[in-house]
Amino acid sequence: MGVRVQGQYGLDFAFTWPRLWIVLPEPCRDDLITARAALTSASTQSGWGLLYLCLGAQWWPAALAGVVLLLLGRRRGRDAAGNLADLTESAVDVYAVDLARALGEDPPPGHVPPALGRQLSERFRKGA
């Protein structure tokens, strides 16, 4: 996703995201927080699956539960990661212009051109 954002807008995602977060409206942030929580939940489920697999060395029914939890966690994790990536990229698509304006720039309507994105990224990096 970061490569796509940089290619489309010239923005270095790692340096842009914290600043963009500040200008995102509350409903958008809530959606992103919910998507991140879903990814965390899926990771936790997979972790429990691994623990049950370890217990399965002593008690075979735990191994079965571990496999089921791992498979479900993997599927939920892939869905949640895809959803989070889509929402994050969409937030950049929709609100990058607002970020540029908040920083005193005047981008053309509807998008941040790559040259402006590179200029903003340099500003965000502070020489790093």
Beta strands, then each sheet from edge to edge (+ up, - down):
end
